[in-house]
């Protein structure tokens, strides 16, 4: 089972047990207070138990009400726990990757990080020349636009992301950049996705991380404006997310119409330039569809 799913379940149970424990302490304190006080305490306990009118008729009524409230709290907590367990199980199942689509993660991140500590992922796209480490400078957005993995200045640069993006690809949208090289290296071969047949034949992007592999399915390859996407769109906001999708689908290129992409899905966009068109970018956008663990995980 995916470790992050297990952690979600564990945290959900802890929240529920903490809530239930707090509620029980409050109710028990109220019961004790009621047992040694008179009418005013009855009034207070009635409020705590949510009784309309704030008063009791005496006798066993308050104790019975207390028992009923405790039992209801237990039942509600159990129901919430079951719902969260079911949701976690559904999420885990939906993120499973068909064995036929799995590619072994053999990237030696330990050696790569000795070469350059800014390496944090590896991108591979079947059918293209995209098979490179992904880097991120801790403070300079475009450092790796013109620096190689060994810090040499100039072309071809590197495949990189900006520091605004978490290195675990947990953001609603992660954007990777790379040069459109004439020999189709770096992100030059992304332009193959402008061909409808190729777009249909090669729909997957693999992101290898030190502990797992993320599988994305491409749903758009279009000519887009040269907008700075993180500055123009808040992908954690539903309206902004939908605005980006609408503009993407209205742009010239290829769209996978049978794919449903909704707010809350994690996106990956690969961005490169278009020769002779400085005011446009070629974007390949994909949605996270699954992940699987690396057999021998390395440190992040």
C-alpha positions as CSV (number, residue, x, y, z in Angstrom):
1,X,0.0,0.0,0.0
2,X,1.3,3.5,-0.8
3,X,2.9,5.0,2.3
4,X,1.3,8.4,1.8
5,X,-2.2,6.7,1.7
6,X,-1.4,4.9,4.9
7,X,-0.4,8.2,6.5
8,X,-3.7,9.8,5.4
9,X,-5.7,7.0,7.0
10,X,-3.6,7.2,10.2
11,X,-4.1,11.0,10.5
12,X,-7.8,10.7,9.9
13,X,-8.2,8.2,12.7
14,X,-6.2,10.4,15.1
15,X,-8.4,13.4,14.3
16,X,-11.5,11.4,14.9
17,X,-10.3,9.8,18.2
18,X,-9.1,13.2,19.5
19,X,-12.5,14.7,18.7
20,X,-14.4,11.8,20.4
21,X,-12.1,11.9,23.4
22,X,-12.6,15.6,23.8
23,X,-16.4,15.3,23.5
24,X,-16.5,12.5,26.1
25,X,-14.4,14.5,28.6
26,X,-16.8,17.5,28.2
27,X,-19.9,15.3,28.7
28,X,-18.4,13.4,31.7
29,X,-17.4,16.7,33.4
30,X,-20.9,18.0,32.8
31,X,-22.4,14.8,34.3
32,X,-20.2,15.1,37.4
33,X,-21.1,18.7,37.8
34,X,-24.7,17.9,37.5
35,X,-24.5,15.2,40.2
36,X,-23.3,17.6,42.9
37,X,-25.2,20.7,41.9
38,X,-28.8,21.6,41.7
39,X,-31.2,23.2,39.2
40,X,-28.6,25.6,37.7
41,X,-26.3,22.7,36.9
42,X,-29.2,20.9,35.2
43,X,-29.7,24.0,33.1
44,X,-26.0,24.0,32.1
45,X,-26.0,20.3,31.3
46,X,-29.1,20.8,29.2
47,X,-27.3,23.4,27.1
48,X,-24.2,21.2,26.7
49,X,-26.4,18.3,25.5
50,X,-28.3,20.5,23.1
51,X,-31.7,20.1,24.8
52,X,-34.2,22.8,23.8
53,X,-35.4,25.1,26.5
54,X,-32.3,24.3,28.7
55,X,-34.2,22.5,31.4
56,X,-34.8,18.9,32.6
57,X,-37.8,17.3,34.3
58,X,-35.5,15.6,36.8
59,X,-35.1,11.9,37.5
60,X,-33.1,9.8,35.1
61,X,-33.7,12.0,32.1
62,X,-30.2,13.8,32.0
63,X,-28.3,10.5,32.5
64,X,-30.3,8.8,29.7
65,X,-29.7,11.8,27.5
66,X,-26.0,11.8,28.3
67,X,-25.8,8.1,27.3
68,X,-27.7,8.7,24.1
69,X,-25.4,11.6,23.2
70,X,-22.2,9.5,23.9
71,X,-23.6,6.6,21.8
72,X,-24.5,9.0,18.9
73,X,-21.0,10.6,19.1
74,X,-19.4,7.1,18.9
75,X,-21.6,6.2,15.9
76,X,-20.9,9.4,14.1
77,X,-17.2,9.0,14.6
78,X,-17.3,5.4,13.4
79,X,-19.2,6.6,10.3
80,X,-16.7,9.3,9.5
81,X,-13.9,6.9,10.0
82,X,-15.5,4.4,7.5
83,X,-16.1,7.2,5.0
84,X,-12.5,8.4,5.2
85,X,-11.2,4.8,4.9
86,X,-13.4,4.3,1.8
87,X,-12.2,7.5,0.2
88,X,-8.6,6.6,0.9
89,X,-9.1,3.1,-0.6
90,X,-10.8,4.6,-3.6
91,X,-7.9,7.1,-4.1
92,X,-5.4,4.3,-3.8
93,X,-7.1,2.1,-6.3
94,X,-7.6,5.0,-8.8
95,X,-3.9,5.7,-8.7
96,X,-2.8,2.2,-9.4
97,X,-0.8,1.7,-12.6
98,X,-1.4,-1.2,-14.9
99,X,1.7,-3.4,-14.8
100,X,1.9,-3.2,-18.6
101,X,2.5,0.5,-18.4
102,X,5.1,0.4,-15.7
103,X,8.7,1.2,-16.6
104,X,11.3,0.4,-14.0
105,X,12.8,3.3,-12.2
106,X,16.6,2.7,-12.5
107,X,17.7,6.3,-12.0
108,X,20.7,6.5,-9.7
109,X,19.8,9.7,-7.8
110,X,22.5,9.2,-5.3
111,X,25.2,9.6,-8.0
112,X,23.3,12.4,-9.8
113,X,23.0,14.4,-6.6
114,X,26.8,14.1,-6.1
115,X,27.2,15.6,-9.5
116,X,24.6,18.3,-8.8
117,X,22.4,18.6,-5.7
118,X,19.7,20.4,-7.6
119,X,18.7,17.2,-9.5
120,X,15.4,16.0,-8.0
121,X,13.6,14.1,-10.7
122,X,14.0,12.4,-14.1
123,X,11.6,12.8,-17.1
124,X,11.1,10.2,-19.7
125,X,8.6,10.3,-22.6
126,X,8.4,7.1,-24.8
127,X,8.8,7.7,-28.5
128,X,10.7,11.0,-28.0
129,X,14.3,12.0,-27.1
130,X,13.1,13.3,-23.8
131,X,15.0,11.3,-21.2
132,X,16.7,13.8,-18.9
133,X,17.3,14.8,-15.3
134,X,15.1,17.6,-13.9
135,X,16.8,20.4,-11.9
136,X,15.7,23.3,-9.8
137,X,17.9,26.1,-8.5
138,X,16.9,27.0,-4.9
139,X,16.6,30.8,-5.6
140,X,17.1,31.6,-9.3
141,X,14.1,30.9,-11.6
142,X,15.9,30.6,-14.9
143,X,19.4,29.5,-13.9
144,X,19.1,26.2,-15.7
145,X,17.7,27.7,-18.8
146,X,21.3,28.4,-19.7
147,X,23.3,26.1,-17.4
148,X,23.9,22.4,-17.8
149,X,23.9,19.8,-15.0
150,X,27.6,20.4,-14.5
151,X,27.0,24.2,-14.3
152,X,28.5,25.0,-17.7
153,X,26.9,28.2,-19.1
154,X,25.1,28.1,-22.5
155,X,23.1,25.8,-24.6
156,X,21.5,23.3,-24.3
157,X,20.8,24.2,-20.7
158,X,18.7,21.7,-18.7
159,X,15.2,20.6,-18.1
160,X,14.1,22.5,-15.1
161,X,11.4,23.9,-12.9
162,X,11.2,27.1,-10.9
163,X,11.5,27.2,-7.1
164,X,7.8,28.0,-6.8
165,X,7.0,24.4,-7.6
166,X,7.4,21.7,-4.8
167,X,9.9,19.1,-5.8
168,X,7.5,16.3,-5.1
169,X,5.1,17.4,-7.8
170,X,2.4,18.0,-5.3
171,X,1.3,21.4,-6.7
172,X,-1.9,21.6,-8.6
173,X,0.2,22.4,-11.7
174,X,3.9,21.8,-12.2
175,X,5.6,23.4,-15.2
176,X,8.9,22.1,-16.7
177,X,10.9,24.2,-19.2
178,X,13.4,23.2,-21.8
179,X,15.0,24.5,-25.0
180,X,13.6,23.7,-28.4
181,X,16.8,22.4,-29.9
182,X,17.1,21.9,-33.6
183,X,18.5,18.4,-33.3
184,X,15.3,17.5,-31.3
185,X,17.2,17.1,-28.0
186,X,16.0,18.7,-24.7
187,X,12.3,19.6,-25.5
188,X,12.8,19.8,-29.2
189,X,11.0,16.6,-29.9
190,X,7.9,17.8,-28.0
191,X,6.8,19.3,-31.3
192,X,6.1,15.8,-32.5
193,X,2.9,16.1,-30.5
194,X,1.7,18.6,-33.1
195,X,1.1,15.6,-35.3
196,X,-2.3,14.1,-34.5
197,X,-1.2,10.5,-35.1
198,X,1.8,10.8,-32.8
199,X,-0.3,12.5,-30.2
200,X,-2.6,9.5,-30.2
201,X,0.2,6.9,-30.2
202,X,2.4,8.3,-27.3
203,X,0.2,9.6,-24.5
204,X,2.3,9.0,-21.5
205,X,5.0,10.9,-19.5
206,X,7.0,9.3,-16.7
207,X,8.5,11.3,-13.9
208,X,10.9,9.3,-11.8
209,X,11.6,10.4,-8.3
210,X,14.0,8.9,-5.7
211,X,11.2,6.8,-4.1
212,X,8.5,6.4,-6.8
213,X,7.4,7.0,-10.4
214,X,4.5,9.3,-11.4
215,X,2.6,8.5,-14.6
216,X,0.9,11.3,-16.5
217,X,-1.4,11.1,-19.5
218,X,-1.2,13.8,-22.1
219,X,-4.5,15.5,-23.0
220,X,-3.3,18.7,-24.8
221,X,-0.4,19.7,-27.1
222,X,-1.1,23.2,-28.3
223,X,0.4,26.5,-29.4
224,X,-0.2,28.9,-26.5
225,X,0.5,32.5,-25.7
226,X,3.8,33.4,-24.0
227,X,2.0,34.1,-20.8
228,X,3.8,33.4,-17.6
229,X,1.5,30.8,-16.3
230,X,2.3,30.8,-12.5
231,X,1.7,34.6,-12.5
232,X,-1.5,34.6,-14.6
233,X,-3.2,31.5,-13.1
234,X,-3.8,30.3,-9.6
235,X,-4.2,26.6,-10.2
236,X,-5.4,26.1,-6.7
237,X,-8.5,28.2,-7.5
238,X,-11.2,26.4,-9.4
239,X,-12.2,29.4,-11.5
240,X,-8.6,30.1,-12.5
241,X,-8.0,26.4,-13.2
242,X,-11.0,26.3,-15.5
243,X,-10.0,29.5,-17.2
244,X,-6.6,27.9,-18.1
245,X,-8.3,24.7,-19.4
246,X,-10.7,26.8,-21.5
247,X,-7.9,28.8,-23.1
248,X,-5.8,25.6,-23.6
249,X,-8.7,23.8,-25.4
250,X,-9.3,26.9,-27.6
251,X,-5.7,27.0,-28.7
252,X,-4.5,25.5,-32.0
253,X,-3.2,22.0,-31.6
254,X,-4.4,18.5,-30.4
255,X,-6.8,17.9,-27.5
256,X,-7.8,14.5,-26.2
257,X,-11.5,15.1,-26.1
258,X,-12.3,11.8,-24.3
259,X,-10.3,12.7,-21.2
260,X,-12.1,14.4,-18.4
261,X,-9.9,16.9,-16.6
262,X,-11.4,18.5,-13.6
263,X,-10.4,20.8,-10.8
264,X,-8.4,18.9,-8.2
265,X,-6.5,16.8,-10.7
266,X,-2.7,17.4,-10.7
267,X,-1.4,18.8,-14.0
268,X,2.1,18.7,-15.6
269,X,2.9,21.1,-18.3
270,X,6.0,21.0,-20.5
271,X,6.8,24.3,-22.1
272,X,9.2,25.1,-24.9
273,X,9.6,27.8,-27.6
274,X,8.3,27.8,-31.2
275,X,10.9,28.7,-33.9
276,X,10.2,32.1,-35.4
277,X,7.3,32.8,-32.9
278,X,8.7,34.6,-29.9
279,X,5.2,35.5,-28.6
280,X,4.1,31.9,-28.4
281,X,5.0,28.7,-26.5
282,X,4.4,25.1,-27.4
283,X,2.7,23.4,-24.4
284,X,2.2,19.7,-23.7
285,X,-0.1,19.3,-20.7
286,X,-0.8,16.1,-18.9
287,X,-2.8,14.9,-15.9
288,X,-1.5,12.6,-13.2
289,X,-3.2,9.2,-13.5
290,X,-1.1,7.0,-11.3
291,X,2.1,6.3,-9.4
292,X,4.1,3.3,-8.2
293,X,6.9,2.8,-5.7
294,X,10.5,2.4,-6.6
295,X,11.8,-1.1,-5.6
296,X,14.8,0.4,-3.8
297,X,13.9,3.9,-2.7
298,X,16.6,6.6,-2.3
299,X,16.7,9.6,-0.1
300,X,15.0,12.7,-1.4
